[in-house]
Amino acid sequence: MTSRETQVIVVGAGPSGLIAARETAQRGVSVTALEEHSEIGRPCHCAGLLSMDGMRRLKIPSDGFYVQNRVRGAVFFSPSGLSFRVERQKPVACIVDRVSLDKFLADRAVESGVEIKLGCAACDVRLDLNEALIKSSDGREFKADILIDAEGASSRILKSVGLKSLNSDRLISGLQLDLVGVDIDPDFVEIHVGRKIAPGFFAWVIPLGKDAARVGLGCREANPKKLLNRFLERRFKEKSYEVLNVRSGAIVTSGPIKKTFGERMLVVGDAAGHVKPTTGGGVIFGGICAEIAGRVAAEAVSRGIFNEEFLSLYERLWRKDLDKEFRNMLLARKILNRLPDKLIDRLFEVVIKEDLQQFLSREGSMDFQSGIISDLLRQKRIFRLLSPFLKLFHR
């Protein structure tokens, strides 16, 4: 068995893993990233809707070759068909091809000095006082000072080292299609909510252009294929579209895991639960935390300190930035999951009658939703409607 030594090893070359690797390597640390699949970006499970503010924060250009479209806002639909629009004068989000975006991030990582090993799954991991030891599926052995786990929602490493992983029972089943030949507004995403449409989540229509869209839904304890077919019949009555791609995967809405560090180890991205509970989007928050992980890992190598006490700095830093966001979004998700369709319709009536869509357009953020959630709950009519559900989660 051949043995390779590196200072930091990253398991998983999705966006969070690649950003963590890049940030570490830019500080003069040797980094190797292991990716179990033979190609960066595949298989792809993401809807690819990213805020332009978030992209800027992660230093991802919003005019890159991976951008398929830009949108100015979203139209929200209730179970009975009520709707309101949240919009800005200029584009606020990009729809990206995730395979291309991941390859862009991989190129950036390589330019920073990261070595990426494809088709190289981590089969066995051992962390001790002296080193992090990773045995790969192709018979190689890697030794490092620190391991960064970016495996994704079904992390095997977390279980093997005794850290609590995401609860698989709380993952949502997602299914989406890329369609051409559809009648849509290319400037606006559509969000459709309701238990009959997508219990435990929502359905989406993301415009890829004037006649193309990425359409999908997530659901809990239901058949996503059956629900998506029903939604397509309801939304696109003309049935003249062509299906280009079919993608499925698990959606994380449970919030972060309890502990995202250990002896010689940091956890980032979906594996850490760094995903917005309201929307299931993980690229931006996962990337923010990955940047922090890269800085802390590089500092640990510089100081030669790899114990839990020092590496806990990573969790303190990301929680300082995002803990409130995760808590408020998780509360919102729990409430939404319990609302009957009739009450959702009543909430839409309040938003429309009180003209709250103007407030949402002006103050809302795709990523940092904590403030707008708190402000909405202070609206008297909304608070009265939701107070029975708020009490359930504040006992």
C-alpha positions as CSV (number, residue, x, y, z in Angstrom):
1,M,0.0,0.0,0.0
2,T,1.5,3.4,-1.1
3,S,1.5,6.2,1.5
4,R,1.2,9.9,0.8
5,E,1.7,12.7,3.3
6,T,-0.1,16.1,3.2
7,Q,-0.8,18.6,5.8
8,V,-4.6,18.8,5.3
9,I,-6.8,16.3,3.5
10,V,-10.3,17.2,2.4
11,V,-12.8,14.3,1.7
12,G,-15.4,15.4,-0.8
13,A,-14.9,17.8,-3.8
14,G,-18.2,19.6,-3.8
15,P,-18.4,23.4,-3.3
16,S,-17.8,23.3,0.4
17,G,-14.9,20.9,0.2
18,L,-13.3,22.8,-2.7
19,I,-13.7,26.2,-1.0
20,A,-12.2,24.8,2.3
21,A,-9.3,23.3,0.3
22,R,-8.7,26.6,-1.6
23,E,-8.8,28.7,1.5
24,T,-6.3,26.4,3.3
25,A,-3.9,26.1,0.3
26,Q,-3.9,29.9,-0.2
27,R,-2.2,30.1,3.2
28,G,0.8,28.0,2.1
29,V,-0.5,24.7,3.4
30,S,-0.3,21.5,1.4
31,V,-3.8,20.2,0.7
32,T,-5.1,17.0,-1.0
33,A,-8.8,16.6,-1.8
34,L,-10.3,13.2,-2.4
35,E,-13.4,12.8,-4.5
36,E,-15.1,9.4,-4.8
37,H,-16.6,10.1,-8.2
38,S,-14.7,10.1,-11.5
39,E,-15.8,13.7,-12.5
40,I,-16.1,16.9,-10.5
41,G,-19.7,18.0,-10.2
42,R,-21.4,14.7,-10.9
43,P,-23.8,13.4,-9.9
44,C,-25.6,16.7,-9.6
45,H,-28.6,17.1,-7.2
46,C,-28.7,20.9,-6.8
47,A,-31.4,23.3,-8.2
48,G,-28.6,25.8,-8.8
49,L,-30.3,29.0,-7.5
50,L,-27.7,31.2,-5.9
51,S,-28.0,34.8,-4.6
52,M,-25.7,37.3,-6.2
53,D,-24.8,38.7,-2.8
54,G,-23.8,35.2,-1.6
55,M,-21.7,34.6,-4.8
56,R,-19.9,37.9,-4.2
57,R,-19.1,36.9,-0.6
58,L,-17.7,33.6,-1.8
59,K,-15.7,35.3,-4.6
60,I,-17.7,33.6,-7.3
61,P,-18.2,35.9,-10.4
62,S,-21.8,36.3,-11.3
63,D,-20.9,36.5,-15.0
64,G,-19.1,33.2,-15.3
65,F,-19.6,30.5,-18.0
66,Y,-21.6,28.5,-15.4
67,V,-24.5,31.1,-15.2
68,Q,-27.6,30.0,-17.2
69,N,-29.9,32.8,-16.2
70,R,-30.5,35.7,-13.8
71,V,-33.8,36.5,-12.0
72,R,-35.2,39.5,-10.3
73,G,-37.4,37.8,-7.7
74,A,-39.9,35.1,-7.0
75,V,-43.7,34.5,-7.2
76,F,-45.2,32.5,-4.4
77,F,-48.3,30.4,-4.9
78,S,-50.7,29.1,-2.1
79,P,-52.5,25.8,-2.2
80,S,-55.6,27.4,-3.7
81,G,-53.7,29.5,-6.2
82,L,-53.3,32.8,-4.4
83,S,-50.1,34.5,-5.3
84,F,-47.8,37.4,-4.5
85,R,-44.6,38.6,-6.0
86,V,-41.3,39.6,-4.4
87,E,-39.0,41.5,-6.7
88,R,-36.2,43.9,-7.2
89,Q,-35.4,46.2,-10.2
90,K,-32.2,44.4,-10.9
91,P,-31.3,40.7,-10.8
92,V,-30.8,39.3,-7.3
93,A,-29.9,35.7,-8.1
94,C,-28.2,33.5,-10.7
95,I,-29.3,30.1,-11.9
96,V,-26.1,28.1,-12.4
97,D,-25.1,24.8,-14.0
98,R,-23.8,23.1,-10.9
99,V,-21.4,20.8,-12.8
100,S,-19.8,23.8,-14.5
101,L,-19.7,25.8,-11.2
102,D,-18.0,22.9,-9.4
103,K,-15.4,22.6,-12.1
104,F,-14.7,26.3,-11.8
105,L,-14.3,26.0,-8.1
106,A,-12.0,23.0,-8.7
107,D,-9.9,25.0,-11.1
108,R,-9.6,27.8,-8.5
109,A,-8.5,25.2,-5.9
110,V,-5.9,23.7,-8.1
111,E,-4.5,27.2,-9.0
112,S,-4.1,27.7,-5.2
113,G,-2.1,24.5,-4.9
114,V,-4.7,21.9,-4.1
115,E,-4.1,18.3,-5.4
116,I,-7.4,16.7,-6.3
117,K,-7.7,12.9,-6.5
118,L,-10.8,11.7,-8.5
119,G,-12.3,8.2,-8.2
120,C,-10.8,8.1,-4.7
121,A,-13.3,7.3,-1.9
122,A,-12.3,7.4,1.7
123,C,-12.9,3.9,2.9
124,D,-11.3,3.9,6.4
125,V,-10.5,6.8,8.6
126,R,-8.4,6.8,11.8
127,L,-7.8,9.9,13.9
128,D,-5.3,9.8,16.8
129,L,-2.9,12.1,18.7
130,N,-0.2,11.7,16.0
131,E,-2.1,12.0,12.7
132,A,-5.2,11.6,10.5
133,L,-4.9,8.4,8.5
134,I,-7.2,7.8,5.5
135,K,-7.3,4.7,3.4
136,S,-8.8,5.1,0.0
137,S,-10.8,2.7,-2.3
138,D,-7.8,2.5,-4.7
139,G,-5.5,1.1,-2.1
140,R,-3.7,4.3,-1.3
141,E,-3.0,5.6,2.2
142,F,-3.0,9.3,3.1
143,K,-1.5,10.8,6.2
144,A,-2.4,14.4,7.3
145,D,-2.4,16.7,10.2
146,I,-6.1,17.6,9.8
147,L,-9.0,16.0,8.0
148,I,-11.9,18.2,6.7
149,D,-15.0,16.2,6.1
150,A,-17.0,17.5,3.2
151,E,-18.6,14.2,2.2
152,G,-22.2,15.4,2.0
153,A,-25.4,14.5,3.7
154,S,-24.6,10.8,4.1
155,S,-21.2,11.2,5.7
156,R,-19.6,7.9,6.7
157,I,-16.7,9.5,8.4
158,L,-18.8,11.2,11.1
159,K,-20.1,7.9,12.2
160,S,-16.7,6.2,12.2
161,V,-15.1,8.9,14.4
162,G,-18.0,9.0,16.9
163,L,-19.5,12.4,15.9
164,K,-23.3,12.6,15.5
165,S,-24.3,12.8,11.9
166,L,-27.5,14.1,10.2
167,N,-30.6,12.2,11.1
168,S,-31.4,10.3,7.9
169,D,-35.1,10.2,8.9
170,R,-35.2,14.0,8.7
171,L,-33.8,14.2,5.1
172,I,-36.3,15.1,2.4
173,S,-36.6,13.4,-0.9
174,G,-36.1,15.7,-3.9
175,L,-36.7,15.2,-7.6
176,Q,-36.3,17.7,-10.4
177,L,-36.3,17.9,-14.2
178,D,-34.9,20.3,-16.8
179,L,-37.6,21.1,-19.3
180,V,-37.7,22.9,-22.7
181,G,-40.8,24.1,-24.5
182,V,-42.5,25.6,-21.4
183,D,-44.3,29.0,-21.0
184,I,-42.6,30.8,-18.1
185,D,-41.5,34.3,-17.1
186,P,-37.7,34.2,-17.4
187,D,-37.3,36.9,-14.7
188,F,-39.0,35.1,-11.8
189,V,-38.7,31.8,-9.9
190,E,-42.0,30.2,-8.8
191,I,-42.5,28.7,-5.4
192,H,-45.6,26.5,-4.9
193,V,-46.5,25.4,-1.3
194,G,-49.1,23.2,0.2
195,R,-49.4,19.7,1.6
196,K,-51.2,18.3,-1.5
197,I,-48.4,19.8,-3.7
198,A,-45.3,19.0,-1.7
199,P,-45.8,17.9,2.0
200,G,-43.0,19.1,4.2
201,F,-41.4,21.3,1.6
202,F,-42.4,23.0,-1.7
203,A,-42.3,22.8,-5.5
204,W,-40.2,25.1,-7.7
205,V,-40.0,26.4,-11.2
206,I,-36.7,27.9,-11.9
207,P,-36.4,29.6,-15.3
208,L,-33.3,28.7,-17.4
209,G,-34.4,31.0,-20.2
210,K,-37.5,32.0,-22.1
211,D,-38.8,28.5,-22.8
212,A,-36.7,26.3,-20.4
213,A,-37.0,25.6,-16.7
214,R,-35.7,23.5,-13.9
215,V,-38.9,22.1,-12.2
216,G,-38.9,20.0,-9.1
217,L,-40.1,19.5,-5.5
218,G,-39.2,18.0,-2.2
219,C,-41.5,16.1,0.0
220,R,-41.6,14.1,3.2
221,E,-43.2,10.7,3.6
222,A,-44.6,10.8,0.0
223,N,-43.6,9.7,-3.5
224,P,-41.8,12.6,-5.2
225,K,-42.2,11.2,-8.7
226,K,-46.0,10.9,-8.3
227,L,-46.3,14.4,-6.8
228,L,-44.0,15.9,-9.5
229,N,-46.0,14.4,-12.3
230,R,-49.2,15.8,-10.7
231,F,-47.6,19.2,-10.4
232,L,-46.4,19.2,-14.0
233,E,-50.0,18.4,-15.2
234,R,-51.3,21.3,-13.1
235,R,-48.6,23.8,-14.0
236,F,-48.0,23.0,-17.6
237,K,-51.3,22.0,-19.1
238,E,-50.0,22.2,-22.7
239,K,-47.7,19.1,-22.1
240,S,-45.6,20.1,-25.1
241,Y,-42.3,20.2,-23.2
242,E,-39.3,17.9,-23.5
243,V,-37.5,16.5,-20.6
244,L,-33.7,17.0,-20.8
245,N,-32.4,15.9,-17.4
246,V,-33.8,14.0,-14.4
247,R,-32.1,14.5,-11.0
248,S,-32.9,13.2,-7.5
249,G,-31.3,13.5,-4.1
250,A,-31.8,14.2,-0.4
251,I,-32.6,17.7,0.8
252,V,-31.2,18.8,4.2
253,T,-33.6,21.0,6.3
254,S,-32.7,19.9,9.8
255,G,-30.1,22.6,10.6
256,P,-26.5,22.0,11.7
257,I,-25.3,19.0,13.6
258,K,-24.5,19.4,17.3
259,K,-20.7,19.4,16.9
260,T,-18.7,20.2,13.8
261,F,-15.1,19.6,15.0
262,G,-13.1,16.9,16.7
263,E,-9.5,15.9,17.3
264,R,-7.7,16.7,14.0
265,M,-11.1,17.1,12.3
266,L,-13.5,19.8,10.9
267,V,-16.9,19.2,9.2
268,V,-18.3,21.4,6.5
269,G,-21.2,21.7,4.0
270,D,-24.1,19.2,3.9
271,A,-22.2,16.9,6.3
272,A,-22.3,19.6,8.9
273,G,-25.9,20.6,8.1
274,H,-24.8,24.0,6.8
275,V,-27.9,24.2,4.7
276,K,-30.8,26.7,4.9
277,P,-33.7,24.9,6.5
278,T,-36.3,27.1,4.7
279,T,-35.1,26.3,1.2
280,G,-32.6,23.5,1.3
281,G,-29.9,25.7,-0.3
282,G,-26.4,24.8,0.9
283,V,-23.9,26.4,-1.4
284,I,-23.7,29.9,0.2
285,F,-23.8,29.0,3.9
286,G,-21.7,25.9,3.3
287,G,-19.2,28.0,1.5
288,I,-19.1,30.7,4.2
289,C,-18.4,28.0,6.8
290,A,-15.9,26.3,4.5
291,E,-13.9,29.5,4.2
292,I,-13.8,29.7,8.0
293,A,-12.7,26.0,8.2
294,G,-9.9,26.7,5.7
295,R,-8.6,29.6,7.8
296,V,-8.7,27.7,11.0
297,A,-7.1,24.6,9.5
298,A,-4.2,26.7,8.1
299,E,-3.8,28.4,11.5
300,A,-3.7,25.0,13.2
301,V,-1.0,23.8,10.8
302,S,1.0,27.0,11.3
303,R,0.9,26.6,15.1
304,G,1.2,22.8,15.1
305,I,-1.9,22.5,17.3
306,F,-4.6,20.0,16.3
307,N,-6.6,19.3,19.4
308,E,-10.3,19.8,20.0
309,E,-9.8,22.8,22.1
310,F,-8.1,24.8,19.3
311,L,-10.2,23.5,16.5
312,S,-13.4,24.4,18.4
313,L,-12.5,27.9,17.2
314,Y,-14.1,26.9,13.8
315,E,-17.4,26.3,15.4
316,R,-17.4,29.4,17.5
317,L,-16.7,31.5,14.4
318,W,-19.3,30.0,12.1
319,R,-21.9,30.1,14.9
320,K,-21.2,33.7,15.6
321,D,-22.0,34.5,11.9
322,L,-24.8,32.1,11.2
323,D,-26.3,30.5,14.4
324,K,-29.1,33.0,14.6
325,E,-29.9,32.5,10.9
326,F,-30.1,28.7,11.3
327,R,-32.2,28.9,14.5
328,N,-34.8,31.3,13.0
329,M,-35.0,29.4,9.6
330,L,-35.3,26.1,11.4
331,L,-38.2,27.5,13.5
332,A,-39.9,28.8,10.3
333,R,-39.4,25.4,8.6
334,K,-41.0,23.6,11.6
335,I,-44.0,25.9,11.6
336,L,-44.4,25.6,7.8
337,N,-44.3,21.8,8.0
338,R,-47.3,21.8,10.4
339,L,-49.5,24.3,8.7
340,P,-52.7,23.0,7.0
341,D,-53.4,24.2,3.5
342,K,-56.3,26.4,4.6
343,L,-54.1,28.3,7.1
344,I,-51.4,28.8,4.4
345,D,-54.1,30.3,2.2
346,R,-55.1,32.7,5.1
347,L,-51.5,33.7,5.5
348,F,-51.3,34.5,1.8
349,E,-54.5,36.6,2.1
350,V,-52.9,38.6,4.9
351,V,-49.7,39.2,2.9
352,I,-51.7,40.4,-0.1
353,K,-54.2,42.5,1.9
354,E,-51.6,44.2,4.0
355,D,-49.3,44.7,0.9
356,L,-46.5,42.9,2.7
357,Q,-45.0,41.8,-0.6
358,Q,-43.6,45.4,-0.9
359,F,-42.0,45.0,2.5
360,L,-40.6,41.6,1.5
361,S,-39.2,43.0,-1.7
362,R,-37.5,45.8,0.0
363,E,-36.2,44.1,3.1
364,G,-35.9,40.4,2.2
365,S,-32.7,38.4,1.7
366,M,-32.3,35.1,0.0
367,D,-29.6,34.0,2.4
368,F,-29.9,36.0,5.7
369,Q,-33.5,35.4,6.4
370,S,-33.5,35.8,10.2
371,G,-34.5,39.4,10.2
372,I,-37.4,39.1,7.8
373,I,-38.7,36.1,9.7
374,S,-38.7,38.0,13.0
375,D,-40.3,41.0,11.3
376,L,-43.1,38.9,9.8
377,L,-43.9,37.2,13.1
378,R,-44.3,40.7,14.7
379,Q,-47.1,41.4,12.2
380,K,-50.3,41.2,14.4
381,R,-52.5,39.2,12.0
382,I,-49.7,36.8,11.1
383,F,-48.8,36.4,14.8
384,R,-52.4,35.6,15.7
385,L,-52.6,33.0,13.0
386,L,-49.3,31.3,13.9
387,S,-49.3,31.7,17.7
388,P,-50.6,28.1,18.4
389,F,-47.7,26.7,16.4
390,L,-45.2,29.1,17.9
391,K,-46.1,27.8,21.4
392,L,-45.4,24.2,20.3
393,F,-41.7,25.1,19.7
394,H,-41.1,27.4,22.6
395,R,-42.0,25.1,25.4
